[in-house]
Amino acid sequence: MVFIHGIGGNKSNWHRQMEALTERFSVHAWDARGYHESDDYEGPLAFEDFSHDLCRFLDHLGVDKAHLLGLSMGARVLMDFHHFYSSRIATLTLCDCFSSFGNTLSAEERAGFLRLRQEPLLEGKSFEDLAPDLVDSLLGPHATPEVRQELTRSVHLLHKGSYLKTLEATQLFDRTAELKKMTMPVLLIYGGEDRLTPPKFGEKMVRDIPDARMEVIEGAGHLSNLEEPGKFNRLIDAFFTKHASLASFR
């Protein structure tokens, strides 16, 4: 199984999930291009670049079909990956996400998303300046100081140029048409207190996916895996165990 982080994160955000599952599964997490320990790159970003990177990553691991889990931007990467490489997917777990920037989010929500993330950096501010408001917008009311510090560290580790490229590419993202084409088992997970991608987004998506179910983790915000790891881990453990035989190495 492979874990894909969000737009403000990195592979370390999955350590609670990897620790819980590593004894029974082959678990991996990556830093997407331009994130944390991955290199920056020349030129603009096409969102599909992430999908092609993920295919090369699976090839490197010698994996034919994988259980893929992504949160927020990571889930969008997987929706895009499905368009190009659906035969490489055993199951999909899509967490705290939308399927279209332009159609799922209202004009006000789109403007707020960019106002918190893009505008401060274009005005010359640093990630240290941006982090407090961004963290407040993402976490639910019950997030612990430890989780708040962990998310703040993730924001501080972002690469400015690559992050801005990702924001630009996100504004063009729309893979809603892919939902009806997903034939593999799909699990949707949303935080009950997620203000960026509230559960109503998932309720719309689950109706379009042929073999999907949705779970809401009450009390969690947008980072449901960090805020309620016990509940999150139980959901994915049961899902992966049920469908374990669908994944395969080459």
N, C-alpha and C positions, 0 to 999 in steps of 0.2 A: 504494500500500500504506500501511496505517495501523498504527502500533505503539501498544499500550496498556500502560501501566506497572502495576507491582504496588502493593500496599497501602502499602508504605513508600517508594515511589519517585516519580518525576516524568518528564517527557518527556526530560530530559537523559540518562537512563539508556540511551537508544537511540542515542547519538551515534556509536558505533562501527559500528552496523549502517547508519545513514543515510549515513555517509561512504562505506561500502563499496558501496552500491547506488545512490547518487543520480545517477550518470552514465547509468544505463540505465533507471531507474524513477522515477516520481513518488512520493516518499516523504514521509510526514507522521507526526508524533507529537503527542500532546496532553497537557495537564495536565487530568486529570479534575476535575470540580467539587469545589471545596474543597481543591485541591492546588496547591502552588507558586504559579504566576502566575495560576491561575484563582481566581475569586471564591468566598468562602464564601457560604452560602445560609441562609435562614430555615427553621425547622421540621425535622422528622425526614427521614431518607433512606430511600426505598424503593430496593432494589438496581436495579430496572428503570429508575430515573432515569438511570443511566449509559447504558443502551441507547438511550433516547430522545435523550439528548445526542449520542451517536455518530451517530444517524440525521441529526440536524440538522447535525452536522459534515460528513458526506458530502454533504448537500444544499448546504452552503456551498461545498464544493470542486467542486460540479458533477459528482460521481461517482455513476454508477448502480450499478456493482458494483466492490467493492474486495477486494484481498487483505488480510486482517485477521490481525494477529499480536498475541497477548497473553501475558504472563507472570504466573503466580500470580493475583492479583486481576484482572489484565487478561484472562487467559484465561477467568475466570468471567464477566466482563462480556460476552465474546464468546459464551459458551454461552447467556447470557441474551438477548443481541442476536439470536441465531439464532431464539429462540422468537418474537420479534416481527417480525423483518425478514430472514428467511432469503433472500429474493429479492435482497437487496443484497450478498450474499456471493459472491465468486468462489472464494476458498479460505480455509481457516482453519488457522492455526498456533497450537497450544495448548501452552504451555510450563510445566513445573514447577507442576502444578495438581491440584486435586481437583474433582469434579463435585458433591459434596454435603458441606457442613460436618458435618451431623448423622450421615450414614451412612458416609461414606468415612473420617473420622477417628474413632478410638476415643475413649471418654470421657476417658481420660488425655491423649490428644493434643489434644483440644479444650480441656481445662483448661490444659494447658501453653501453647497458642497464646494464650489470653487472659491467662494469668499474666505472660507476657513483655511483652504489648502494652497491655492495658487496665488491669490492676490498678495498675501504677506511676503512670499518669497520674491515675487516680481518687484515688490517695493524695496527689496534689499534686506528684509529681515531674515533671521536665522531660524533653524529648526528649534533652537532653544526658546526663541520668541514665540514660535507657533505652537509648541507642544501643550502648554496649559489649557488653552481653549479647545484644541483639537481633542485632547484626552477627555476633557469634560463632556464633549459632545458625543463621544463614543461609548463611554462606560455607563452602566446602569447605576441606580442609586445604592446598591449594596456592594459595589466593588470594594475590595480591601485596599489598604495602602500599598501592600505588596504588589498587587495587580496594577495599580496606578503607576507605581515606580517602574514596573516591567514595561508597560506600554510607553511610558515617557522615554525610557532608554531606547526602545525600538525607533521612536521618532527621531531621536538624536543621531541615530546611526544611518539615517537616510542620506542618499547621494542627491544633492540638489538638482543637478542637470538631468539625471535619469528619472527622478521623481516628477519633474515638470514634464518630461516627455510622456511619462505614463499618464499624467493627468490630461494631456492633449489627446492621446489616443483613446482614453476612456470616454471622452465626449462624443466619439463616433460609434461607441459600442452598441450593438443591437443584435442579439442572437435569439430573440423570442421565437423565431420560426424553427429553431432547432428543437424546442421542447417537445413538439409533437412527434419528432423523429427518434426520440430516445427510447430504445427497446429494452435496455438493461434495467435492472432494479435501481431506483433512485430514492435517496433519503434527503429530505429537506429539513434543516434545523434552523430555528430562529429564536433569538432572545425575546422574551415577552416585553422587555423594556427597551428594545432597540428602536431608537428614534431615526436613524439614518435609513435602515431597511426594515420597517416594521413587519410583523407577521402577515399583514394583509397582502404584502407583495408575494409571499410564499403561497398564500391561499389561492391567489390567481394562477401562479405557476403550476401548482400541484394538479389543477384541473386539466392542464394541457398535456401533462406527461403521462403516457400510458400506464406505466408501472411505478407509481410513486406514492409515498406517504410522507406526511409532515409532522414534525414534533416541535413543540414550543417549550423552551426552558424558561419558566417563570422566574422573574427577578433578574435575569441577565440582560445586558445591553448588547451592543454590536459585537463585542468580543466574547461570545458565549463560551468558547473553549477555554478562555483564560478565567472568566468570572465564575463559572460553575463547572469546573473540570470533572467532578465526580459524576454529575448528571450527564454531561456531554460524553464522557468516556463510556458510560453504561449503554448509551444509545448506539454509539458507533461499534462497540464491541459486539453487541447483539446482532447488529446489521451485518458486519463483516463475517462473523461466525456463521450466520445463516447462509451466506453466499460465498463462503471461503473457496469452494471448489471451482468457482468461475474464473479465478485468477490463475495464471500459468507462466512459467519460465520457458524460454526457448530451449 
